[in-house]
Amino acid sequence: MKKVMQVVAALVILLAVFWAGMHFERFRYDDVCVDMGGGRNPGNFPICVIQIP
């Protein structure tokens, strides 16, 4: 029983780390996009749009 709980705890930790990494990468992508002068398309589509004057 103890072994099963350790495996479950490891899977929960693994999923939490993956979820946090996905959110960090989304934040980093948005930050780089804004730094380059871009923004998201209307509707919050996950694509960086850079407008060149």
Sequence and secondary structure as in RCSB ss.txt:
>XXXX:A:sequence
MKKVMQVVAALVILLAVFWAGMHFERFRYDDVCVDMGGGRNPGNFPICVIQIP
>XXXX:A:secstr
 HHHHHHHHHHHHHHHHHHHHHHHHHHHHHHHHHHTTEEE TT  S EEE   
